[in-house]
Amino acid sequence: MNAIQLQQAVNISLTKQVQETVQAQAAMLLEGFAQTQQNVQALQAPHPSLGKVIDLQA
């Protein structure tokens, strides 16, 4: 294996590692987003307008 082949092998290996890391981070991000969405839905107001109408009395 010459120097160019070695460099290509190392580059491919690093590329695979970076791809795996990015995929893992994306999966964690999506899981966190889904959990946040569930939390937001659970915390919404129990009344019919769900906090979309503000009742102001003057």
Secondary structure as UniProt FT lines:
FT   HELIX           3..43
FT   TURN            48..51
//
